[in-house]
């Protein structure tokens, strides 16, 4: 089932194609370029015509690969790219877009998106740069990425007549937190929610055996793969377009069958009951930072305030936002067996929350008690 991109005249499919990892992740990797070009072209041929990339993918090489892939198919593609937070100033945005246009070998990006909001640049300056690009015809429409409900509201209030049509956010049955505020705001303002990581970034492979068996049985009864069921759940709202990434031709073909109507409304509820995470309010003093993907962990408020690892935004900068706003999404913790918790994802949000509220408020946390991101205790509703 197709839908409009925001309130624009552009028609998009329920499922597109995300290219994180194409051309490398945070560094250039051209070892698989030939296959990547073929995969992107197959995605377009199958109707997955929203192709999403970013200047940061493969240090820019991701855009080069996408540009090569779509060159003979340009008129069939809704091309989306993103600028990095460090390029959020008015002049920096224009320069970043020009560089993306060169790498993509196109004269216009259909949807140009904020990858993450910058803590160092006023929203008015960012919007001014985007307005310059719209006026120059270099971009068709604007998207906002990884914004809280409060940030989205403030940006829209400043935007005037700018063609903001989409919000890009992590959203899946494993990460349904956009449903609390961001998705309702998208509905109210006529925006499309572009859902990245709609399959839970590898969470399927980490399910506890009993939960995995239940999911497989659920899908077998409906003649679907688990990935198709999860995608269908994500795009059941007509405001949502999912952009899963796969290098598998078979998985591409499976994804192309999904339109939000393969499962019934009752099935969608059953899938959420089976897989949705447990979320609790947890005392911040009961949480210990166990580590981070980057290896740059802070173990005390003093270290977090000093920001010796140079996190951007810093915990103190994000704390200023959290004094008047909500968390983008819960932090992730697991029971430590001693009555407390280990934090394994969301360090920046954790320290910023503590700084913002002087340890006086519990933090919203997704609690993993059985190894697959789900807890057995009573959970808080998230949708």
N, C-alpha and C positions, 0 to 999 in steps of 0.2 A: 504494500500500500504506500503510494507516494504521498508526500506532504509538501507544504510550502516552507521555504526558508524564511522564518519570521513572518512578516507581513508583506514581503517582497513578492515579485512575480516569479521568482526562481523556484522551480519544482525539484525536489530532492527525493531520493529513496529513503526508506526507513533505515537501511544499513548502507554505510559507505565503507571506506578503507583508510585506516590509520597507518602511517608509515614510520612510526618510531622504531629505530633500528635499521631502517633502509639507509644505506650509505654510511652506517656506523651509528653508534649511540652518542657519546660525547666527544669522540674523536673520529676522524675520517677512517673508513674501512671500505675499500673498493673491491674486496675479494669476491663479492657476490653480485656485482652490478648487473651482469647479464641476466641472471635469474630474477633479480629484483625488477628490472624493466619488463620482463615477460609477465611477471606476476601482476604488476600494476595494470598492464594492458588487459590481462585476463579479467581483472576485477571490473574494469570499465565495460568490457564486452558482456559481462554477466549482469550489468546494471548497477554495480556498486560505484556510482559515478561521483560521489563526494570523495575527493582525494585530499587528505589532510597531512600537511608537513609543517616544518618550522625551520627557522634559520639556525637553530641550535642542533638540529639532528645531524650527526656526523660532521659537526663543525662546518655546516653549510653544504657538505657533499650530498646530504639527503635531498636537498632541493635540486641539485644538479641531476640526480638520478630520476627524480619525479619529472623534471622538465624534459629529459630525454624520452621517458616513457610516454608522456601524454602528447608529445609533439604532433603525431599524426592523428590524434583523437581530441584535440583541444576543444572543439565546439561541443563535445559531448560531456565534458568534465566540468564539475563545479570545483574549482581549485581553491583550496584554503591553505593559508600559511600563518605563521605567528612570529611576532617580534619578541625578543628577550627583554626581561625587566630592565637590564642596564641600558637599553635603547628606548626608554620611555619618554625622554624629553622631546620637545617639538622638533628640533633639528635632527636629533638622533633617529627618530622614527622615520623621517623622510629618507635619511641615508640608509637605514636598515632595509626599508622597502625597496629602494633602488638596487641595493645589492641582491636582494631576493629575486627581483625581476630579472636581473642579469643571470643569476644561477638557474632560474626556472626557464629562461629564454622565452618569456612572454612579455606582453606590454601591459597586462592588467592581472591583478589577483582578485578573484571573485569575492573572497571572504578573508579579510586581514584581521588577525586576532591578537589581542593582548595575551601573551603566554601566562604570565603571572603579574599581578599588580606590583608596582615598585614602591618601596618604602621611602624613596628619596626624591620622588618627582610628584608634584601636585597633579591631581586628576585633570585639572583644567589644561595644563600644559600637554598632557598626553592626548587629550581630545582635540586640542588645537592642531597637533601634528597629524592626527587622523583626518581632521577636516581639510587640511592642506592636500592630503593624498586623494581624498574624494574629489575635491575641486579640480585637481590635476588629471582626474580620470585614471589614476594608477590603481585604485582599488574600487570594487563595486559596493561592498558592504563591510560592516564592522562587527567583530565578535569580541566578547570579554571572557577571559579565561581565569578559572580558579579564584573567583571573587566570592566573598561572603554575601549574605543577603543585604547587610548594611552597605557594603561597598557597591553592590549592584544598584541599590536605591540611589546612592549619592551620584554615581556615574550617570544614571539615566536622568536625574534632575539637572545635571550640568550639560547634557548632550544636545538639548534643543532639537533641531531637525536632522541631526546626523543619523544616517541609516544603520543604527545598531539593530541587528537582527538575531543574534545568537549569543549564547553563553556556553562555553566549553567547561565541563566539569566531570570528575570521575563519578560514574554512576553505574551500579549493577545491583543484583539481588544481594551480593555480599557487601556492597557499599551504597545503601539506599538513602544516604543522609541528605541528598539534594531534595528529597521529598518534603523535608521539614519546612523549608522556606524558599529555596532558590527555584525549584520547579513551580510552586504556586506563583511566584513573581513572574516567571517566564510566561505562564498562562495569562496572567493579568495584563502583561505588557505586549503580548503577541510575539514572544521570542522563542526561538528553537533552542532546546537544550541538546548540545552535541556531547554525547556520552563517550568518554574515553575509558579504556580498561573495562568494557562491558562484560567481560568474562572473568573478571576478578584477578587479573595478573597472576595466573598460575594457581589460584586458590583451589581449582578443581582437583589438581594433583595432590593437594594436601589435606583433602577431606578425610576424616576418620573413616575406617572401613564400613561401619554400620551406616553412616550417613551417605557414603558413596554408593553403597548397595541400594539404599532407598531411592536415591536419585536415579540410578540406572534403571531400577524397576519402573519408576515414574515415567521415564523417557521411553522405555521399551513398550509400555502400554500405549503410547501415543505415536510410536514410529518416528521418534525424533532422536537426534543426538543430544547429549547434555549441553553442548555448546549452543545448539539451535534453541533449546528450551530457555537457556539463560538469556540469549539475545532477544527472543520473543518477549520475555518478561520485561526487558529493558525498553523495548520500543512499543510496548502496548499503549503508551500515551502518544497521541498524534503530534505532540510538541517535541518528541524526542527522535533524534537520529543517532544511531550508534556507529562508532568507527573502530571495529576490532582490527587487529593486525594479525595476519597469518602469512606464512610463506608456502602453505600447502594448497595446491590446486583443488584437491578434494574438499578442503575446508572452505575455500572460497565459494565453491559451488553450493555447499551446505548453507553458508551464510546468505547467499543470494535468494534462498527460498524463504527467508524470514521477513515478515512484514507486520508482526504484532498481532496476528490473528490465527496463528497456528494452535495456540492454546486458548481455552475458554477463560472467562473471568474467574471461574472457580478454580481452574488449573493454576492461574497466576497467583491466587491467594494460597493455594496448597504449596506451590514452589517457594513462596516467601516464608511460609511456616517451616518448611524443611531447611532452608538455607540462610535466612536472614540472621544477622549477628545479634548477639546479646550486648546491650549497652547499659552501663550503670553510671551513677555518680560515685566517684571514688575520691577518698581523701587524698590530697596531693602528698601528704606526709607518708602515706603507705606505699608510695611508688618509688622504685629505684631505677635509674636509667641503666639498662643492661648493655646497651651498645647501639650503634647506628650503622647504616649501610656504608657511609663514608668513613667510618672509624673516628670521626671527630665528635666525641661525646663530652658533655659537661657533667660533672658529678655534684656540683653545688651551685647555689644561687650566685655566689660571688664569681665563680667561673662564667656562668651564663651572662651576668651583667658585663663582665670584662670582655666577653666575646673574643677570646684569644684565637679561636679558629677562623674568625672572619666570616661567620655565617651572614648571609644577606637575604632578607632583612635580618638584623640582629634580634635576639630575644627582646631587648629593650624597645626596639622600634616596633616590633609586632605587638608588644604589650600596650603601646599607645593606642593601637587599633582595637585591641581586645577590651580596653576600658569602656568602650562604647559599642562593642560589636560582639558577635558570637564566634565560636570556633568554626573554621571551614568544615571540619569533620572531626569526629572523636580521635583521641590518641589510642594506640593499641597496646594492651598490656596482657600479661599472663600471670597466673598465680605462681608465687615463688615457693609454695609449700610451707611457709612460715607465717602465714596470715597476712602477707603483703603481696605486692605485685612488682613485676619487672616490666619496664617500658621498652618495647622493641620497635616501635614506629611512632614518630610524631614528637621527637625531642624538642624541636623549635617551638611547637605549639605548647608543649608542656611547660617549658621554662617561661615563655611569654605569659602564659596564664598565671603562673605563680607570681611573677613580677607585677602583673596588672592588678591582681587582687590580694597581694600581700599575704598569700597563703590562707585567706579567709573563706574561700569558696572551693568546694569539691570540683573536680574536672570530669567532663563527660568522657568515658573511656569504653572502647570495645574490649571485652574481656574474653580471653582465650583460656579455657580451662581443660580442653581435651585435645589440644594439638592441631586443631583445624580452624581456629578463629571463632569458635562458638563455645559459649559457656552453658552450663546446665542450670544455673540459678535463674531466678525471676528476672525478666528483662524489661527495659523501658521501651515503649512504642517509639518507632522512628518514622512512621509513615502515616 
